[in-house]
């Protein structure tokens, strides 16, 4: 029982780390897009 709980906790922890990394990558890409896009001066 304890072994299964430990495996589930490891999988959940890995999923959280992967989700956090994907969000950081997305945020950085959005920031670069904003910084490198010409301003709309209409």
N, C-alpha and C positions, 0 to 999 in steps of 0.2 A: 504494500500500500504506500509506504513512504517513498519507495523508488519511483512509482508512477507519479506521485505528487511532485517529486523533484524534477522529473522529466517534463511535466506540464509547465512547471515554473520556469524551466530553462527555455522552453519553446516560446512562452509568453514574453519572457525577457528579451529574447532575440527579436521577436516581432516588434516590440516597442522600440528597440534600437534601430531596426531597419526603417520603421515609420518615421522616426525622428530624423534619420539621415536623409530620407526622401524629402521631408518637409524643408530641411535646411537647404538642400539642393534647389528646390523649387523657389524658395524665398530669394536665394542668391541669384538665380536666373532672372527673376522678376526685377530685382534691383539693377542688374546689368542692363536689362532691356530699357528700364526707365532712364538710366544714366546715359545710354548711347543713342536713344531715340531723339530726333530733333524736336524741339518744342513746337507746339502748335500756336502760332502767333496771329491767328485770324482776328 
